[in-house]
Amino acid sequence: MTLTDAQKDIIKASIPFLEENGVDLTKSFYQYMLENYPEVRPFFNKAHQITLKQPKILAFSLVAYAKNIDDLTPLLGFVRQIVEKHVGLQVKPEHYDIVGASLLKTLGDKLGAAATPEFIEAWRVAYTDLADILIQLEKDRYAEELKELEHSWPGFADAYVSDVVAESEHVKSIYFKLKDSSLKISKAYPGQYITIRFSTDGGKTIQSREYSLSNELEGDSSIDISNSFRISVKRISDGVVSNYIHDTLKKGDEVRITSPFGKLLEPYLKSKDDSEKAKPINVFVGGIGITPSVSIVEFFLKKGNKVNLFLSNADLQARIFGKWLDRLLKQYPTNFHVREFISSKDSKLAIGENHTVEYRRIDHGDVQFLTTSNVNDYQYFLVGPPSYMDFINEILGKTGLDVTKINSEEFAPVHV
């Protein structure tokens, strides 16, 4: 079904209302949908409803869609972010019917008499067109992952906790194995994540969370990592699932998990330019962003690339995987260089020839080795919270680097 010109005009005429009332509209939409359709609750983080992160993202999406209704090309990058998020969460076509019905219901309630039959029909067609695009892109992405990833499986598989390890006061690593012994843990690409479904209240509700895999390529010989996934979770003060993981989850507990997803390393893997792939690597990591970076750093060192790791933490308590870091520093004394930035000046850390520590935050001066003549001689990876990502993008952009070439992942909902 295609929008008529008259229907496009109705969508465009909605822009002022959406710009002024979008967050109120989408907040009401989520409240209605989550109350009336319990089957979609596992896809949504309650905290993101309380903080309005999720409503703000949807409000932005509606305005952007209305403004680009004649040509959606400018939205393709954002749409692909949504597709990747949906695939990780295992969103299916039938869920779009629920979202569409709830959105139209909320639009009608908010606009009252202004929501004429013509208005509702225009938005119904517009939503259906967009849903069809997303459904097809997600179908292709599911098929791609199942085809390319060895031992992958569709949907969620039953798993159990095989080990729990405290990495620091605030971070725990959880190891998962599949319950079905005939299945093998799928071979993840460096930097990928899995989606896990937990019940934090004795089975009354299900919570879904995406966690980066923190598996080392060689691993800790003191722990059985054969046929297992590892995630490493930082406790968040008001985080329902992170506190459940730290306070309640134990060895033997059962969960459900997906195969790995994520495209952090995909540009490298799909590149056919050997000279590009041989370039040294600059990896910028903020805090718990170290989790997907573990396998990425080790992957490139094994490939023979030179790797510069810029690692930022608030204090020594926030610093994890010190043994892993020391192992690689000794194993690759020529190709691996680490610059750590620890905000707490009270911290003290032993260093080596290829390892320096600054007791401050990273700043513009730390990337002065990048100039307009050499900035494109590296590959770039960036992982961390939004504020850290924004700052690193800013300082790298000032070197002349096209920041769209940075392979990045942030620990937050889709960023708008």
Summary of the structure (lengths in Angstrom):
residues: 416
radius of gyration: 22.9
end to end distance: 28.7
largest distance: 72.1
contacts: 1240
relative contact order: 0.10
helix: 47%
strand: 18%
